[in-house]
Amino acid sequence: MTEWFGLKKTTPVPSELGFEFTIARSPRRRSISIEIRKAQVVVRAPMGAAQSLLMSFLQQKAAWVRAKISEQQQALSIQPEPRIYEQGSRIPFMDETLTLVLGRGPRTAIARIDQHLHLILSPRSRLSDDAQIRQLLSRWYQQQALNILTRKTTALTRDMDLMCTQVTIKATRSKWGHCTSRGAIQYNWQILLAPEAIVDYLVAHEVSHLRHHNHSADFWALVASVCPTFKADRAWLKAEGAHLSL
């Protein structure tokens, strides 16, 4: 276990739990929570929370924590082969496949025309052609994701009589989406590399958190009411999510 509140110290790992964890204390925090990212466990706690209380909380959640660690370790072990970008390369975009058309000009640019993505590479850039392509694609997908996911989220929240305060996008490997207690939703923009049905499931999942900020039976019932195929979509994302990368 590692504990952090300005300094770090290491103590023996509790054998009964079977996993290492870090305790992060904050004077602003009022409750205890567990965060698992890249198979690393962080217990977030108020400054004055007793060690015995944290251990009791962890013991109650131990089975769930071990399952999450195993799930994330499996995902991390699946390293997708890096994409090769060249003239004519094909890239998924929801239910479509876009073909790269490369050209040269005084400054970099990207534009979609029908089923083609036209990329202009600049000899003035300090970046290699491959790095320019990846940068252009990343920016283009992020902009598309913000537009598409905002539109889908707005439409669904309206239909469900809910309110989302903000939609943002980010590239993370541990989460595909996140809904805060204040009603802001964040999506991983690389979800656009998945079929549109999976995108819609993710939106349904995060929007349902606006009503149920948990994974209770009521939450899943709400997800099912707007996304009847959620079980298959969820299974697809778990199995294929590690491959969704530019």
N, C-alpha and C positions, 0 to 999 in steps of 0.2 A: 504493500500500500504506500502511496505517496500522498502527502498532505501539503496543500498550498494555501498560504495566506501571506504572501510577501516573500517567504522563504520556503524551501522544500526540505523535507526529511523523509527518510525511508525506514520503514519498520517491517517486520516479518509479515508475509501474506497469510491471512487467516485460512488455514487448511480446510476448514469446513465449507468454505464458499467455493474454492476451486478456481478462482480467477483473481487477477490483480486489478486494482482500481486506484483512482486518484480522488482525493477529496479537495474540492475547491470551495473555500468559504468566502462569503461576501457580506459586508455589513448591510447591503441593500436587500438581500434575500430574506424572505419570511417563511419559506417552506423548503422541504427537501425534495430533490428530483434526481433521476438517474439519466445520464446522457451516454449513448453508446455510438461512437463513430470510428470507423475503420477498425472495429473489433476492440477498441480501447474504451474502458469504462471510467466515467467521471461522475462522482456523486457531488452535486451542488447543494450547499447547505448554508444556513445562517451562521454567523460568527460564533454564537453561543451554544450551538447544538452539541449535546453531549456525544462522546464517541460511542457510548452504549446505544444511544438512540439511532445513530447512523447504522451501526451494525445490525440492530434489530430490523430496521427498514430494508437493508440489503438482504438479510436472510429471508424476509417475506417475499422479496422479488427475485431471489436467487435463480429459480428455475427459468423465469422469463429472461433474466440477464444471460444465463448460459445458452439459451436457445438463440438469442440475438447475436451473441458472440459467434456461435457456430455458423449462423446464417451469413454474417458479414465476412467471416474468414473464408467461407466457401466462395462468396462473390469476389473477394480480393484475390483468391487463387486463380480465378479465371481471367487471364490477361488477354484481352482482344488483340489480334494482330493489327499493327498500325496500318492505316489506310494509305494507299499509294495514290498520289494526286498527279495526274498527267492529262494530256489532251484526250478527251473522250471518257475520262473516269466517271463512274455513275455513283450517285449518292442518294440514299433514301430521304424522302421528305414526306412524312406521314404515309399516305397511300400512294404517293407518286415516287418516281425515280427521275432525278435530274442529272443531266449530262454536262460535264464541264467543257467549256470552250475557252481556250487560253489565247490571250493576245498581249501585245506590248504597247505602251504609251508613256507619256511624260509623267503620269501619276497613277497610282493604283485606283481601281474602281471595280465594282461588281454590279451586275444587273441581271434580272431574270427575264428571259424572252421565251414564252411558251414553256417547253420542257428542258430548256437549256439555261445554265448559269454561265454568263459571260464574265470572265475575270481578266482585268487588265493589270499586267505586272509592269513595274517600273524599273528600268536599269539604274535609276538614280538611288533606289533604295539600298540601304545597307544590309537588308535581309536577303537571304537566298530565295530563289523562286519558290521552293517548297514552303518556307516560312511565310512568304507573302500570301501564298494560296491559303494556308491554314489560318492566317490572321483575317483575311477577307471573308472566308467561309464562317469563321467563328462569329465575327461581327454581324454578318448577314443572318445567320441562324438565330442569334440573340434578338435581333430586331424583329424577325418574323415571329419568334416565340412570344415576345412581349405583346405584339399585336394580337396574335391568335389566342393566346391564353387569357388575355384581358377580355377579349370579345366573348369567349366561351364562358368565362367566369361570370361576367356581367349578365349574360343571358340566363345562366342557370340560377344565380342568386335572385334574379327578378322572378323567375318561375317558382322558386321555392320560398319567396317572400323573406329573403335573408339579406344581410348587408355585408359587403366586403369593403373594407376601408382602403385597401391598396393591393395592387398586384405587382410583384417584382420577379425578376428572373436571376438565376445564379447557376454556376456550374459546381455541383457537389457530387461526390461519389457515394456518400452515405445516405442521402435522402433525395427522393424525387419531388417531394413537396413538403410544405410546412405551413400550418395555420396558427397564428398567434392568438392569445386571449383577447387581443384588441381588434381582431377581425382582419388582420393583414395576411395575405397568402403569398408565399414564395414558391416558385417552381424551378426545377432544373431544366434549363432550356434544351438540353440534349434529348428530352422526351420527344421532340419533333422527329427524331430518327426512328421512332416506333410507329406502328400503324395508328391511324386516327382513332380507332376504337380504344386503344390504350391511353391515348391522350385524353379522351373523354372520360375514361374511368378515373384517371388521376384528378381531373377537375372535379368530378362527382365526389371523390374521396375528400379532397381538401375543402370543398364547399360544405359538405356535410359536417365537417368539424366546426363550422360556424355555429351550428346548433348543438352538437355534442362534441365537446373537447376531450374525447376519450375514444376507446375502441370497444365500447359496450355493445350489447345486443341491439339496443335502440339505434346506435350509430350505424351498424351494419344493415339494419332494416331500412334506414333512411337511404343509405348508399344503394341498396337493392331497388328501392322504389324509383330511382332516377337512372340506374345503370343495372338492368337485370342480369347482364353478363359479367358482373364484377368479379365473381369467383374465377372464371376462366381468364379474365383480363389481369387480375392480380397474380395468378399463377404464371402467366406469360411474362409479366414484368419481373417477377422473381427469377425466372429461369433465363431470360434473355437480357435483362437490364445491364449486365456487365459489358455487353457488346455494343451498347448504345453510346458510341464515342466517335467524335470526328478525328 
